[in-house]
Each structure stands twice: as structure tokens, then as C-alpha cells.
Amino acid sequence: MVPANSDARERRDSSGGGTAATLNALLADPDLSTDLVCLVERVCQNELPWVVVSGAALTSWQQRDPAGWEKVSERLAANGISVVRI
């Protein structure tokens, strides 16, 4: 039986490494805030083509850590992972 999210994983893997491999560099970034590290870890663990984030969290990251949020959002987009704002 093939997992339901295997298509998304295969799309990301075909670009030269899995999501976890390409996002691990963010986890090693000492300048990244703890909450953004948790977001990246959640994305790696769940292996879904999206991540759900509250609007308050997004606004907070954009204000408190714009450089960190830019790094994370660009890397997520490069891996085909959409940020769903609720």
C-alpha cells in the first residue's frame, strides 16, 4: 500500500534530496528563532505538501524575525510546501 502523501514526497525528492535533507540546514542556523525551528521540524516530520500556521504567528515572525521568516518561507516554497494561513 502506498501512503497518501507519497506523490508530494516524490516531487520534492526528485529535486535533489528530500525535504528533510534540504531543510536541515535551517535547523543548524543559530540565528533562527526557536519557534521557526519548531515549524521546520514539524514540516520534516509530517512530510506533507503544506503546513498550517496561524495568522498571528505569521505576523509575529514577519515583525520579530523577518530575516528568519524569509529564510524559512523561501526554503519551504523551494520544496513545494505551501504555508496555509488560518
N, C-alpha and C positions, 0 to 999 in steps of 0.2 A: 504494500500500500504506500502511495506517495503522499507526503504531507501537503496540506492545502497551500502552504506558503512556499513550496519548492520552486515555482516559476519565478517569484520575486528573488529568491536566493540565487537561482541560476543566472538571472540577468545581472545581478551585482557581481557574482563570481566571474562572469565572462569578461569583466573589465580589468582583470589583472589582480585578482585577490578578493577574498570575501569581505563582507562588511566589517567584521571584527578586525581583520588584518589592516584594513585601511583606516579604521577609526582608532586603533590602539595608540597611534602617535599622539592623538589628543589626550589620551589618558596619562601619558608621560609628561605632558606640558605642565610645568609647575605654576604657571601663571593662570591656568584655568580654574575658575571657581568650583567649589565643592559640588554645588547643585548642578552645574553643567557637566561635571564628571559623572554624576549620578545619571543624568539624561543619556549620555553616551553609553554608559554601562547597560542601561535599560534597553537601548536600541540594539546593542550587540547581543544581549541575552534573548530578546524576543524575536529577532530576525524577521521582522515584518516590514513591508514597504511604506509604513507610516509610523508616526509617533504622535500621540495626543498630548497636548500641553495646554494648560490654562492660559487665558489671555493675560491674567495678572502676572504669571511667571514670565511670559514673553516680554511684556512691558518692563518688568523689573530687570531682566537680563539686558535689554536694549539700553536701559538707563544706567545700571550699575557696572556692567561689564560689556560695553559694546564691542570691544576687540575680541573677547572670548566668544560672544554670541555669533559674531561674524565668522570666526573660525569654524565653530560647530555647525552653523547653518549651511555654510558653503560645503563642508565635508559631507553632511547629510545629503544635500542636493546632488553632489557628485556621485553619491552611492545610490541615487534613485529613491531616497527616503523622503517622504513628504511630512511636513510638520502640520498637524491638524490643530487649529486653534479652537478652543471651546470657551 
